[in-house]
Amino acid sequence: MKILVTGGAGFIGSAVVRHIISNTKDSVVNVDKLTYAGNLESLTSVVESSRYVFERVDICDRAKLERVFEHHQPDAVMHLAAESHVDRSIDGPAAFIETNIIGTYTLLEVVRHYWKGLDPARRHRFRLHHISTDEVYGDLEGPDGLFTEQTPYAPSSPYSASKASSDHLVRAWNRTYGLPVMLTNCSNNYGPYHFPEKLIPLMILNALEGKSLPVYGQGTQVRDWLYVEDHARALHKVVTEGQVGETYNIGGHNEKRNIDVVHTLCDLLYELAPAKAHYRDLIAFVEDRPGHDLRYAIDASKIQRELGWTPQETFETGLRKTVEWYLVNRDWCARVQDGSYQRQRLGTKVLT
């Protein structure tokens, strides 16, 4: 199978590409615009493979997308290209509307016309897998509820609203045009090659440099953490074995308060890279971000029941692998930060 992956140079996308090339017989066409968060260095382990090819294309550019489809003739599409950082969406939502909504619309139209032109056998086998987030569901009240595939959408940020919009478009193209689609909504990912604006790599790099570790509010927000390589396995299983028209929630079964994640990181770092003072001393509580969701938690029983997927990593094993990777790959972190992002947070007012 030849799979076209949009956003394949991003954090999750590159994990998907590495998994496909390293662990399956499928081939990959990686379509990526290479924005600040896209980095081909994340793909050095597969770049020499005869089953891998890269196309630098913006998914909003219909003509170039059409050329890619015509030239490479993919059997399936995994759509991961997206602007994904909540803080950035609050500060500048326009890019999120453009990429996540207009880009998805453009891709859907290119895919629809390509799919209609396939011979009947290939048209029957073709799939479009749209990858989304649990943030489209809003947040949960109390400690017990879980997001299921039937949870109503209630996005809180410009980012999650733009992803919710793209989900609705994908489902509409399935119902109106019969386009064979499937969707997945995942919880917070972490692991190697994560751009240093997200919580875990931000804390690791700031700690190693003796900088403040900014935690929103009191750090009581709860997230379900999913190791990115577990997610990549799940996504490939969905595109190859999932049912058309279905949605699958993917979670790591690891609910943690943000402050507990930071504490665990500090303790791991102190074990693996001891400093004169404990890294916990660097924690600073800062003004919470607007509209901050309180708790996310995924019910991933459907994908386990129907496709046999479960995460292989616990939070403890995955986090240790992540910290060890960042300790060894400090140069990668320095190179991916091109000056447009210096690990700032929107919440800069320190709380006492």
N, C-alpha and C positions, 0 to 999 in steps of 0.2 A: 504493500500500500504506500502511495505517495501522499504525505500529509503536508499541507501548507499551514504554517504556524505564523500568525501575526503577532508581533511583539516578542519574537523569539530571542532578542538580545536583552530583554528585561530580566528581572529577578526570577519570576516564576516561569516565564517563557524559556529562558535559557536552561532551567532545570528540566523542563519538558523536552527540549531538543537534546540535551545530554542523555536523558533517559532513553529516548527513542533510538538514538544512534548507538548507544552503548549496550542496550539490553533487548532490542528487538531487531527484526529484519526490515522494518519499514524505512523509508527515506523521507527527508525533510527539506522543504523549501521555506527558508526563514525570511519573512518579510518584516522589516523593521525600519522605522524612520531615523533611528539613532538619535533620540532626544537625550537630555542629560542623564536619564536613568537607563538608557540602553548602552550596552558595552560589549563589544565583540571579544574582549579579553575573557569574558565568562564562558566562551565557547572554544577556547584554544584546544581543548582535549578532543574535539570532534571535527575541527575545521579541515583536516586532511582527509576525512572520510569521503569516498566516492558517492555516498548516499546523502550527502549534505551540500546544500547550495544556499547562498545568501543573496537577497535582493534588497537594496536600500530604497524603499518606497514608502511614502506616506499613504495610509489607508484612505485619506480624504481625496487622493488624486485618482480619479476614476480611470482615466486613460492609461496610466501606468499600471494600475491594478489589472485592468483588462489584458494588457500585454503579458503580465506575469501569468495569469490564468491560461491564456492561449498558448504560451510557450511551454509551461511546465505541466499542464494537464493534471492537476491534483485529483486524488480520489476522495479526499476529505479536507476539511478546514477546521483548525483549532484557533479560535479568535481570542487572543489574550491582549492585544494592543490596547492600552488605555492609560490615561492619566490617573494616578491612584493615590496621591498623597493628600489626606484631608486638610492639613494645614495650608498647603498650596492652593487647594480649591477655595478656601475661605478668603485667602489673600487675592486670588486671581481666577475666578470661575470660568472665564471665557475659554481658556484652553481645554477645560473639561467638557464644556458643551460641544466644542469643535471636534475633539477626538472621540469622545465616548458616545456622543449622539450622532453627529453628522458623519463621523468616520464609520460607525456601525451601519448607518443607513446606506452609505456608499458601498461598503463591503457587501451588504445584503443584496443590493441591486446587481452588482457585478456577479455575485455567486448565483443569483436567480437566473440571469440570462445565460451564464455558463452552464448551469445544471440543465436547463431546458434544451440546450444544444447537444447534450451527451446522448450516446446511443442508449436504447432502453435498459440494457443490462447494467451499464455504468451508472445511469441515472438512478436505478433502483438501489445500488450499493452506496451512492454518495451520501455524505453526512456533513453538516455544519454544527460544530460544537462551540457554543458561546460560553465563555468562562466569566463568572460574575462573583459577587461578594455577599457575605451575610449582612453587610451594612445596609443593604436595601430594605431590610426588615425593621430598621429603627433599633430600639433597644428593648430589653426585657425588664419588667418590674419584679422585684423579689428574687430570691435565690434558686428557685426551682424550675421555672419555665424553660423551654427549649424552642429554638427555631426549627420548624418542620417545613417541608416543601409546600404546605398549604398556608403558612403564616402570611397574613396580609402585608403588603408593602407599606412602609411608613418611613422613608428616608429622612435623615436629619441634616445632612451637610450637602453642599453643592456637589461634592464627589459622589456620595451615595445616590443623590437624586439623578445625576447623569447616568450612573450605572443602572438604576431602576428603569430609566427611560430606554436604555439600550435593550434591557431584558424584554420590555414590552414590545419593542420593535421586532425583536427576533420571534417572539411568540405570534405576533400579528402576521409576519411573513410565512409562518408555518400554517396558520389557519386560513389566511386569504389565498395564498399562492401554492400551498402544499409543499413548501420548501422543507426538506427533511432535517429538522434541527433537534438539538438536545441542549440543555442548559445545566450548569453546575454553579452552586453558590458555596463559597468556601469561607472558613474562619481565618484568623490572622496567621499569615505565614512567617516563618523565620528560617534561617539557615545560611550557608555560605553564599557569597556573591550578592548580598543584600545591600542596596545603596544606603549610604550612611545618614539618611534622613529619618529612617524608621526607628522605633524605640530601641530595639535590641542592639543593632550596630552602633547607633548613636551613643548609647550608654557605654558600650565596650571601648570605643575609640576615645570618648571624652575621658573616661576613667584612666586609660593608659597614658593620656597626656596630662593628667592631673587637673582636668577642667571640671567645672560644675556639672552635676548630673540632674538636669531639670525634669521634675516630675509634676505633671498637671494636677492642680488641686491638692488632694491628700493621697493621690494614687490609688483610690478605692475602686476605680473602674475595672470591670472584670472582662477578660477576653479569653477565648478558646484558642489555644496555640497549636498550629499544625506545621510540622517539619516539612520544608519545601520539597524534599525528595519523596516523601510519602504522598504529597499532593500530586507530584508529577506522575507517579504510578497510577493514582486514581484517575487522573485526567485521560491518560492513554487507555485505561480500561473502559472508560465511558465512551470514548470516540470509537473504539473497536467492538465493544460488546453491549453498549447501552441501547435503550429502545428509543426510537424516534418519537419526538413530542414530549419526552419525559424530562423532569428536573431531578437532580440528585444533589443533596446537601453533603458537603465534605468537611468534616471536623476532626480535630486531633484528640478529642476527649481529654483536654488539658485546660480546665478553667483556672485562671490565675488572676489575682489582683495585680495591677501594674506595679504597685510598690513591692509586692512579693517577687515579681519577676526581677526588678532592679536589685533587691536584696540578694536573690540567688545569684545573679550575675556578679555582683560585688564579691560574694564569697568564693565563687569559682575563680574569678580573676585573682583574688588574694592567694588562692591555692596555687594557681598556674603561673602567675607573674607577680610575686610578692612585692609590696611597696613598703616604704617606711611607716606610713599611716594606712589604716584600713580604708578601702575604697568607699565604704558606706559613709564615711565622713564627708564625701563630696556631694551627697544628695541634697538638692535644694528644691523645695516645693514652690512652684510658680503658679501664677494666675491661670485658672482653667481656660480652655479654649471654648469659644461660643458653640452652643448646641452639642456639647460633648455627651455621647451616648454612655449610659451607665454600665450596661452588661450585655454581652453577646454570648450565646451558647448554642451550639449546633446539635441537632438530633441527626446523627449520621447512620441511623439504623437501616434506611432504605438501600443505600449503596452497599452496605454490608450484606443485607439479606438478598438483594437481587443480583449483585455483581461479585460478591465475595471479597470486597476490599475492606481491610482494616489497616490503621497505621502501624508501622513496624517500630517506630521510635516513641519512647515515652518523652515527656518534657525534659526529664533529667538527662537522658542519653542524648537527645537532640541538641539540648543547650550546650552540653559539654563539647560535642562535635563542632558546634558553631563557634564557641569561644576559642577552641584550639585552632580552627581555620583562620580566624581573624588575627590571632597571635602570629601565625606563620605568614600571613598575606597582608602585612601592613603596607607594602609597596602598592599592591592593587588598590587599596583604599585611598592612598594618596593620589594615584593617577586618575581615579574616576571622579574626583572632585575637581571640576574644571574652573572653579571660581564663582559659578552661579549659585552654589550652595555651600555655606560654611557652618553647617550644623546648628543654625539658629532655630529657635522655636518662636511661635507667635506669642506665647505667654512669657513675657520677660520680667514681669513684676514679681519679685520674690516675696513669698508670704512668710510672715513671722508666726 
